[in-house]
Amino acid sequence: MKLFPFGHATHPQWQMAAGLVLAQLRAQMALRDYAHAPTLGLLYITDHYAQSAQDILDHLGAELPEITDWSGTVGVGIASSNVEYFDEPALAVMLCELPTDQYRVFSGVAPLGVGEGMGFEPHTALVHADAGTPDVAELIAEMAARTATGYLFGGLASSRTGAVQFAVGGNGNIKGHGAAGGVFRGGLSGVAFGEGISLVSRVTQGCQPVAAQRVITAAEGNVITELDGEPALDVLLGDTGISLDEPEAAMAALRATLVGLTEPGADAVGRTGNFGADVVVRHIIGLDPARRGVAIADRVAPGMRMAFCQRNPQAARADLMRICAEIREELEPEEMPLPVAAALAAPEAQAKPSPARRIAGALYVSCAGRGGPHFGGPSAELQIVRRALGDVPLVGFFAGGEIARHHLYGYTGVLTVFR
């Protein structure tokens, strides 16, 4: 598989940004190592362009008539290789050359079926969703159940204007179909991939436990009333050292405290001592003094495990480096020809995109609360990815919630590479 052409640009006028991106795409498509006949386009825009979403899609579809399928969404920030665009008008595009019988674009008007035409069976799926959709977490779990592996990756659109999604499906055989409509609001959309598309995906956590894990022994709805048989509020105060005698300090500490939830039997702690991939982080939304309970932004049930936690930039950095290393290890064969060894041995920060690195393209979806500001500088999060993986084609966005497997996460990053 050849490298996926990609481009990114910022400009107050979307037409200018699109022109810069198209120039990058066409220049790469003329190079030997890049795909010459892609059919699937991934499009991400910042919310500055949300009101022009249909115009942008129409323009790109007309300029790239060979792209029969489009998918993407909007974020308060978007990402590409080594760069993040926050609070500025920008767009990023990656063109994927994949067998047309091995993927399907889906949306509310063209839902994903199982075992439909041409014998296609979804194994994994890239999912974009609207946070305002009722029961969105349940819809994500239902979508995961429609795939053979149960693995989804993606995120919730994040926008201060319109939470738009892009979804145009030509089933890989209708030239110019990308110039038609395809901007949606609400629900889920994305791309399902067949067994023939090889992906490697990992979740990186952004929070660190501040106390021992507890078992929820009593709960009602979204209120935890007992932890390890003790009143939940008392455990919260004891584990975090918060005192209600100082209300202002207590409120500040509570706002900084989150809850990491784990289903019974799931992976709670990862290899680095941070949360494992099965932990979902939720906000504390209130206290119930009468029942000595703690209300959180999710439904809970007895038997689940939890730990109070806080966001931690150092832990987030270490965990992001860990998942990048895991992906590289999985991609590196036990025996490799000289070109592959040379490509992998090159210093990552200076490494040029090369098929020998065994990555055709990458997609990174991170929390809107992460990015460079959380990691210490402009574009710092994507610079970590580049140093770890090399200068590979990459696009993505900063989401209002991250999707991996059947979970809806918060404060995480989901990195997926196409082999």
C-alpha positions as MATLAB code, in Angstrom:
seq = 'MKLFPFGHATHPQWQMAAGLVLAQLRAQMALRDYAHAPTLGLLYITDHYAQSAQDILDHLGAELPEITDWSGTVGVGIASSNVEYFDEPALAVMLCELPTDQYRVFSGVAPLGVGEGMGFEPHTALVHADAGTPDVAELIAEMAARTATGYLFGGLASSRTGAVQFAVGGNGNIKGHGAAGGVFRGGLSGVAFGEGISLVSRVTQGCQPVAAQRVITAAEGNVITELDGEPALDVLLGDTGISLDEPEAAMAALRATLVGLTEPGADAVGRTGNFGADVVVRHIIGLDPARRGVAIADRVAPGMRMAFCQRNPQAARADLMRICAEIREELEPEEMPLPVAAALAAPEAQAKPSPARRIAGALYVSCAGRGGPHFGGPSAELQIVRRALGDVPLVGFFAGGEIARHHLYGYTGVLTVFR';
ca = [
       0.000    0.000    0.000;
       1.382    3.409   -0.993;
       1.407    6.552    1.135;
      -1.861    8.456    1.391;
      -1.640   12.002   -0.018;
      -2.593   14.614    2.576;
      -2.670   18.363    2.984;
      -3.545   21.012    5.547;
      -3.770   24.796    5.605;
      -5.160   27.767    7.481;
      -6.593   30.950    5.942;
      -9.440   33.343    6.811;
     -11.058   32.401    3.468;
     -11.829   28.719    3.041;
     -11.298   28.982   -0.738;
      -7.668   29.931   -0.186;
      -7.116   27.163    2.355;
      -8.713   24.635    0.001;
      -6.463   25.809   -2.827;
      -3.363   25.302   -0.683;
      -4.528   21.822    0.354;
      -5.330   20.812   -3.233;
      -1.860   21.926   -4.336;
      -0.278   19.716   -1.666;
      -2.440   16.736   -2.629;
      -1.716   17.026   -6.339;
       2.012   17.447   -5.756;
       2.131   14.290   -3.636;
      -0.007   12.269   -6.057;
       2.659   12.939   -8.693;
       5.349   11.325   -6.524;
       6.295    7.656   -6.898;
       5.726    6.642   -3.278;
       2.244    8.187   -2.973;
      -1.095    6.768   -4.063;
      -2.086    7.821   -7.580;
      -5.710    6.629   -7.616;
      -7.312    7.212   -4.192;
     -11.090    6.999   -3.890;
     -11.795    7.826   -0.219;
     -11.263   11.317    1.202;
     -11.130   12.149    4.919;
     -11.995   15.818    5.542;
     -11.688   17.710    8.819;
     -12.430   21.414    9.305;
     -12.322   23.764   12.272;
     -15.603   25.292   13.398;
     -14.685   28.605   11.759;
     -15.631   26.937    8.473;
     -18.699   25.069    9.748;
     -21.198   27.406    8.068;
     -19.435   26.820    4.724;
     -19.244   23.025    5.110;
     -21.398   22.239    2.066;
     -19.500   24.696   -0.131;
     -16.181   23.192    0.953;
     -17.321   19.639    0.240;
     -18.799   20.634   -3.118;
     -15.593   22.407   -4.110;
     -13.301   19.537   -3.129;
     -15.597   17.016   -4.805;
     -15.548   18.991   -8.041;
     -11.769   19.474   -7.954;
     -11.158   15.800   -7.106;
     -13.792   13.929   -9.156;
     -11.893   10.656   -8.735;
     -12.763   10.724   -5.015;
     -16.099    8.903   -4.925;
     -16.418    8.756   -1.128;
     -15.964   11.348    1.623;
     -16.102   11.203    5.397;
     -15.178   13.648    8.145;
     -16.424   16.192   10.651;
     -15.732   19.475   12.449;
     -13.619   20.190   15.528;
     -12.658   23.180   17.626;
      -9.219   22.090   16.507;
      -7.861   19.853   13.777;
      -4.580   18.007   13.424;
      -2.164   16.941   10.746;
       1.412   15.713   10.730;
       3.338   17.706   13.347;
       0.775   20.536   13.542;
      -2.401   21.515   15.396;
      -4.840   24.245   14.398;
      -6.766   25.625   17.371;
      -9.032   28.661   17.301;
      -8.191   29.451   13.680;
      -9.863   28.647   10.350;
      -8.256   25.521    8.886;
      -8.923   22.280    7.056;
      -7.071   19.003    6.530;
      -7.619   16.288    3.926;
      -6.190   12.794    3.458;
      -6.883   10.701    0.356;
      -6.923    6.935    0.937;
      -6.271    4.388   -1.787;
      -8.134    1.313   -0.579;
      -9.839   -1.552   -2.417;
     -13.334   -0.239   -3.139;
     -14.953   -3.515   -2.076;
     -13.319   -3.198    1.360;
     -15.037   -0.091    2.723;
     -18.449    1.574    2.894;
     -19.381    5.123    3.887;
     -22.463    5.238    6.098;
     -24.724    7.944    7.522;
     -28.270    8.508    8.718;
     -29.572    8.367    5.148;
     -27.386    5.386    4.227;
     -27.092    3.280    7.403;
     -24.550    0.512    7.736;
     -25.963   -2.893    6.929;
     -24.384   -6.246    7.688;
     -23.640   -8.726    4.931;
     -25.147   -6.463    2.272;
     -24.225   -6.119   -1.451;
     -20.965   -7.534   -2.821;
     -20.555   -9.691    0.270;
     -19.179   -6.824    2.338;
     -18.858   -7.495    6.057;
     -17.720   -4.633    8.326;
     -14.796   -5.550   10.565;
     -13.922   -2.120   11.959;
     -15.315    1.381   11.513;
     -14.316    5.017   11.706;
     -17.209    6.814   13.430;
     -18.086   10.499   13.705;
     -21.020   11.417   15.937;
     -22.991   14.386   17.204;
     -22.815   14.791   20.990;
     -26.359   16.165   20.963;
     -27.780   12.895   19.645;
     -29.956   11.188   22.305;
     -28.342    8.050   23.780;
     -25.213    8.546   21.692;
     -23.167    6.163   23.878;
     -25.734    3.407   23.323;
     -25.714    4.059   19.569;
     -21.929    3.719   19.552;
     -22.167    0.379   21.365;
     -24.833   -0.762   18.886;
     -22.613    0.255   15.964;
     -19.702   -1.698   17.439;
     -21.934   -4.765   17.616;
     -22.480   -4.481   13.854;
     -18.793   -5.071   13.156;
     -17.069   -8.441   13.265;
     -14.361   -7.262   15.664;
     -16.445   -4.825   17.730;
     -13.756   -2.185   17.200;
     -14.648    1.427   16.397;
     -12.399    4.490   16.338;
     -13.315    8.151   15.961;
     -14.950   10.866   18.019;
     -17.746   13.351   18.639;
     -17.852   16.519   16.568;
     -16.862   19.585   18.595;
     -17.984   23.021   17.480;
     -18.998   26.427   18.766;
     -21.271   26.754   15.714;
     -22.668   23.828   13.723;
     -21.669   20.241   14.575;
     -21.509   19.047   10.967;
     -20.450   15.705    9.557;
     -19.392   14.755    6.034;
     -20.625   11.504    4.475;
     -20.742   10.822    0.740;
     -20.819    7.240   -0.450;
     -20.407    6.230   -4.054;
     -19.698    2.586   -3.187;
     -16.435    3.064   -4.989;
     -17.898    3.102   -8.493;
     -19.657    6.436   -9.211;
     -17.152    8.945  -10.543;
     -17.792   12.512   -9.440;
     -20.259   11.514   -6.743;
     -18.157   13.553   -4.314;
     -19.568   16.730   -5.905;
     -23.041   15.907   -4.587;
     -24.408   16.720   -1.108;
     -23.238   14.996    2.016;
     -23.271   17.370    4.991;
     -25.215   16.042    7.979;
     -26.159   17.154   11.469;
     -27.003   14.718   14.247;
     -26.586   10.962   14.504;
     -23.599    8.912   13.386;
     -21.633    8.678   10.166;
     -18.302    7.301    9.075;
     -16.558    4.538    7.148;
     -16.780    0.798    7.761;
     -13.754   -1.242    6.725;
     -13.631   -4.851    5.614;
     -11.289   -7.624    6.669;
      -8.850   -6.687    3.918;
      -7.995   -3.300    5.483;
      -5.253   -3.756    8.080;
      -5.368   -1.276   10.962;
      -3.510   -0.835   14.224;
      -5.218    1.330   16.850;
      -4.463    2.321   20.431;
      -6.042    4.494   23.138;
      -3.922    6.830   25.261;
      -5.297    8.013   28.586;
      -4.891   11.548   29.872;
      -5.772   11.095   33.545;
      -3.977    9.467   36.455;
      -5.583    7.873   39.531;
      -5.030    9.782   42.770;
      -6.241    6.998   45.056;
      -6.804    3.257   45.124;
      -9.472    1.690   42.979;
     -12.811    1.043   44.695;
     -15.782   -1.221   44.034;
     -19.178    0.426   43.694;
     -21.321   -1.431   46.210;
     -24.476    0.719   45.962;
     -25.717    3.107   43.281;
     -28.878    4.541   41.810;
     -28.943    5.986   38.313;
     -25.896    8.220   38.072;
     -25.396    8.559   41.837;
     -22.805    6.423   43.612;
     -23.938    5.959   47.195;
     -21.451    3.368   48.484;
     -17.837    2.493   47.681;
     -16.420   -0.646   49.310;
     -19.425   -0.541   51.650;
     -18.707    3.011   52.845;
     -20.590    6.222   52.016;
     -19.288    7.433   48.653;
     -19.016   11.073   49.690;
     -16.896   10.139   52.709;
     -14.586    8.077   50.490;
     -14.257   10.955   48.020;
     -13.272   13.392   50.757;
     -10.849   10.917   52.304;
      -9.193    9.838   49.050;
      -8.692   13.377   47.768;
      -8.052   15.207   51.048;
     -10.840   17.683   50.302;
     -12.424   19.439   53.287;
     -15.921   20.893   53.051;
     -15.019   23.282   55.873;
     -13.346   25.456   53.229;
     -16.034   25.720   50.509;
     -14.054   27.725   47.940;
     -11.014   25.465   48.071;
     -13.282   22.398   48.100;
     -15.107   23.515   44.941;
     -11.834   24.135   43.105;
     -10.534   20.695   44.086;
     -13.800   18.995   43.119;
     -13.752   20.611   39.667;
     -10.293   19.152   39.136;
     -11.356   15.675   40.277;
     -12.771   13.116   37.854;
     -13.912    9.503   38.081;
     -12.387    6.616   36.121;
     -15.031    3.889   35.639;
     -14.400    0.249   34.732;
     -16.873   -2.517   33.975;
     -16.484   -5.699   36.047;
     -13.667   -7.876   34.719;
     -12.245   -5.166   32.437;
      -8.677   -3.832   32.275;
      -8.352   -1.115   34.918;
      -4.636   -0.385   35.114;
      -2.252   -0.250   32.172;
       1.392   -1.239   31.881;
       2.641    2.177   33.003;
       0.504    2.272   36.157;
      -1.959    4.651   34.512;
      -5.495    3.743   33.527;
      -5.947    0.891   31.074;
      -7.865    1.123   27.821;
     -11.144   -0.045   29.406;
     -11.364    2.890   31.823;
     -13.737    5.700   30.839;
     -13.324    9.033   32.606;
     -16.403   10.980   33.678;
     -17.011   14.297   35.446;
     -18.351   14.662   38.976;
     -21.520   16.697   38.488;
     -22.765   16.993   42.071;
     -22.785   15.820   45.679;
     -25.735   14.355   47.557;
     -25.223   15.148   51.282;
     -28.503   13.482   52.288;
     -27.449   10.090   50.883;
     -23.698   10.797   51.228;
     -23.520   10.166   47.491;
     -21.508   11.395   44.519;
     -23.260   12.112   41.206;
     -21.275   11.571   37.988;
     -21.960   12.124   34.283;
     -22.823    8.492   33.490;
     -25.021    5.700   34.703;
     -23.411    3.359   37.217;
     -24.265    0.020   38.777;
     -23.046   -2.065   41.717;
     -20.074   -4.223   40.795;
     -18.402   -1.605   38.633;
     -15.018   -0.335   39.751;
     -13.872    3.259   39.938;
     -11.003    5.460   41.034;
     -10.851    9.182   41.603;
      -8.404   10.790   39.210;
      -7.050   14.041   37.835;
      -5.668   15.184   34.519;
      -1.892   14.884   34.441;
       0.209   16.267   31.533;
       3.286   14.220   32.428;
       1.299   10.991   32.608;
      -0.487   11.870   29.346;
       2.833   12.480   27.589;
       4.295    9.180   28.816;
       1.181    7.244   27.824;
       1.104    8.806   24.341;
       4.732    7.791   23.818;
       3.838    4.289   25.039;
       1.068    3.719   22.481;
       3.249    5.043   19.662;
       5.977    2.588   20.687;
       3.441   -0.247   20.790;
       2.242    0.594   17.288;
       5.787    0.669   15.962;
       6.565   -2.664   17.611;
       3.496   -4.239   16.036;
       4.416   -2.923   12.600;
       8.055   -4.000   12.697;
       8.524   -7.544   11.357;
      10.903   -9.988   13.019;
      12.919  -10.114    9.797;
      13.075   -7.039    7.604;
      14.719   -6.143    4.296;
      17.404   -3.459    4.220;
      15.086   -0.574    3.034;
      12.705   -1.203    5.922;
      15.532   -1.372    8.464;
      17.048    1.845    7.109;
      13.725    3.674    7.249;
      13.038    2.579   10.801;
      16.566    3.451   11.921;
      16.347    7.045   10.666;
      15.836    9.713   13.372;
      12.068   10.137   13.598;
      12.048   13.924   13.647;
      13.966   14.041   10.332;
      12.497   10.931    8.732;
      10.740   11.529    5.430;
       7.453    9.759    4.701;
       8.272    6.342    3.282;
       6.263    3.170    2.564;
       9.166    1.313    4.187;
       7.964    2.632    7.547;
       4.945    0.361    6.961;
       2.395    3.140    7.605;
       0.318    4.356    4.655;
      -1.509    6.944    6.748;
      -2.697    7.708   10.262;
      -5.744    9.203   11.948;
      -5.519   10.846   15.366;
      -8.567   11.885   17.384;
      -7.768   13.674   20.631;
      -9.824   15.388   23.301;
     -10.554   19.080   22.766;
      -9.111   19.607   26.258;
      -5.716   18.200   25.243;
      -3.551   19.442   22.385;
      -0.517   21.684   22.609;
      -1.806   23.843   25.499;
      -2.107   20.755   27.718;
       1.261   19.337   26.639;
       3.229   22.536   27.097;
       3.392   24.353   23.758;
       1.855   24.910   20.310;
       1.355   21.607   18.449;
       3.181   19.740   21.244;
       0.864   16.711   21.200;
       1.276   16.104   17.468;
       5.014   16.684   17.731;
       5.177   13.799   20.208;
       3.388   11.572   17.692;
       5.733   12.621   14.897;
       8.855   11.983   16.958;
       7.564    8.522   17.817;
       6.129    7.392   14.456;
       8.138    9.472   12.002;
       6.768   11.961    9.506;
       3.838    9.868    8.283;
       0.683   11.153    6.518;
      -1.722   12.056    9.313;
      -4.979   13.956    9.805;
      -7.450   14.181   12.664;
      -9.445   16.438   14.932;
      -9.975   17.445   18.532;
     -13.239   15.952   19.696;
     -15.940   16.424   22.301;
     -15.520   12.745   23.208;
     -13.332   10.012   21.759;
     -14.539    6.671   20.401;
     -12.578    3.428   20.611;
     -13.998   -0.092   20.560;
     -17.528    0.275   21.980;
     -16.576    2.990   24.492;
     -17.101    6.749   24.515;
     -14.072    8.245   26.266;
     -13.032   11.616   27.633;
      -9.574   13.219   27.901;
      -8.021   10.506   25.738;
      -6.383   10.210   22.333;
      -7.136    7.498   19.762;
      -4.332    6.842   17.267;
      -5.067    4.555   14.313;
      -2.681    3.701   11.466;
      -3.328    2.017    8.131;
      -0.651   -0.583    7.489;
];
